[in-house]
Amino acid sequence: MLVASYATLSSARTFTVGDGQGWMSGIDYTDWTSGKTFAVGDKLLFSYRSQEHTVTEVSKGDYYACSSGCGALSDDASGWTVVTLTGPGTRYFICNITGLCSSGMKLAVTVADRDPVPSGASGGALVVPAVRATVLVATGVLIKLALL
C-alpha cells in the first residue's frame, strides 16, 4: 500500500494557470483548460500581481454570478497561490476584483480520480498504470521474503 501511495504522489503534476502569462485578465481560461486532464493530487499554481488580483475559490453558483456573495471557500491576494486538487469534482476560481471576473478572469477545473479501479480488480491498493510493472515486481519480492 505504501508503494501505491508513493506512485500516486510521484505522478501528480503542477499546472501553471495561464502558462507563461499567469493569472491575469485577457486570457481565455476555458481554452487554457481544454486538452488538459486534471487529477486528484495535481496542483494549480496561480502566479499574479499581488494585490491587483485574487484567487478566490467559490461555489458553482457564485462562479456563474461572478460573485463571492455566498462566501468564498478560500481567498488569496499574495501573488503566488498553490491549490492542491484533493478530490474529484469541479473546482471554481474567480478574481474577486470588481469587473475582472465578468471580463473572463475565472477558471473552472474538473478533477478526475487519479487511480480508477480496473474492472475485475479487488478493493486492494490502487496502482498507477505507468508504474504497474515496478509495483508488481516489488510485490513479488515482498512475497518471496515473507515465505523465507
C-alpha positions in Angstrom: 0.0 0.0 0.0 2.9 2.3 0.7 4.3 1.7 -2.8 0.9 2.5 -4.3 0.7 5.8 -2.3 4.1 6.8 -3.5 3.2 6.0 -7.1 0.2 8.3 -6.8 2.2 11.1 -5.3 5.0 10.8 -7.8 2.7 11.1 -10.8 1.0 14.3 -9.6 1.6 17.3 -11.8 1.7 21.0 -11.2 -0.1 23.2 -13.7 0.8 26.9 -14.0 -2.6 28.6 -14.6 -2.3 30.6 -17.8 1.0 29.0 -18.6 3.7 31.8 -19.2 1.1 34.6 -18.8 -0.1 33.6 -15.4 -3.4 34.6 -13.7 -4.5 37.8 -15.3 -7.3 39.4 -17.3 -7.4 38.9 -21.1 -6.9 35.1 -21.1 -9.5 32.6 -22.1 -9.2 30.1 -19.2 -11.8 27.8 -20.8 -9.4 27.5 -23.7 -6.5 27.0 -21.3 -8.1 24.0 -19.7 -9.1 22.3 -23.0 -6.9 19.3 -23.7 -5.7 19.1 -20.1 -6.6 16.4 -17.7 -6.6 17.3 -14.0 -6.5 14.6 -11.4 -6.6 14.2 -7.6 -3.1 15.2 -6.2 -2.3 17.7 -9.0 -1.6 21.3 -8.1 -2.7 24.5 -9.7 -0.1 27.3 -9.4 -1.6 30.8 -9.8 1.1 33.5 -10.4 -0.2 37.1 -10.5 0.5 40.6 -9.3 0.0 40.8 -5.6 -3.0 43.0 -4.5 -4.1 43.5 -8.2 -5.7 40.2 -8.5 -7.1 37.5 -6.2 -7.5 33.8 -6.4 -10.9 33.2 -4.8 -12.4 29.7 -4.7 -16.2 29.9 -4.9 -19.3 27.7 -5.4 -20.7 26.9 -8.8 -23.4 29.5 -8.4 -21.0 32.2 -7.4 -18.7 31.3 -10.3 -21.5 31.9 -12.8 -22.6 35.1 -11.0 -19.0 36.3 -10.7 -19.5 36.9 -7.0 -18.4 35.6 -3.7 -21.8 36.5 -2.3 -22.4 33.1 -0.6 -18.9 33.2 1.0 -15.6 32.4 -0.6 -14.2 28.9 0.1 -10.7 30.4 0.0 -9.3 33.8 -0.9 -5.7 34.9 -1.6 -4.1 38.0 -2.9 -0.4 37.2 -2.2 0.7 36.9 -5.8 1.6 33.2 -5.6 -1.2 30.7 -4.8 -0.9 26.9 -4.9 -4.1 24.9 -4.8 -3.9 21.1 -4.4 -6.7 19.2 -6.1 -7.7 17.0 -3.2 -10.8 15.2 -4.6 -12.8 14.6 -7.7 -15.3 17.1 -9.0 -15.3 20.6 -10.3 -13.5 23.5 -8.6 -14.3 27.1 -9.3 -12.0 30.1 -9.1 -12.5 33.8 -9.8 -10.6 37.0 -9.4 -12.7 39.0 -6.9 -11.5 42.4 -8.0 -14.5 44.4 -9.4 -15.2 43.7 -13.1 -12.4 41.2 -13.7 -14.4 38.0 -13.3 -17.2 39.3 -15.6 -14.5 40.1 -18.2 -13.4 36.5 -18.1 -10.9 36.1 -15.2 -12.4 32.9 -13.9 -11.4 29.2 -14.1 -13.4 26.0 -13.7 -11.4 22.8 -13.3 -12.9 19.4 -13.5 -10.8 16.9 -11.4 -10.8 13.2 -12.1 -9.8 10.4 -9.7 -6.1 9.6 -10.1 -6.5 5.8 -9.8 -9.6 4.2 -11.1 -10.1 0.6 -10.0 -9.7 -1.6 -13.1 -12.7 -3.7 -13.8 -12.5 -7.1 -12.1 -10.0 -5.8 -9.6 -10.4 -6.3 -5.9 -10.6 -3.3 -3.5 -6.9 -3.6 -2.6 -4.2 -1.0 -3.2 -4.5 1.1 -6.4 -1.6 1.3 -8.8 -0.9 4.0 -11.4 -0.6 2.1 -14.8 2.8 3.8 -15.6 4.4 2.2 -12.6 2.4 -1.1 -12.5 5.4 -3.3 -13.5 7.6 -1.8 -10.8 4.9 -2.3 -8.2 4.3 -5.8 -9.3 8.0 -6.7 -9.1 8.2 -5.1 -5.7 5.2 -7.0 -4.5 6.8 -10.3 -5.8 10.0 -9.5 -3.8 8.0 -8.9 -0.7 6.1 -12.1 -1.1 9.3 -14.1 -1.6 10.8 -12.5 1.5 7.7 -13.3 3.6 8.0 -17.0 2.6 11.6 -17.4 3.6 
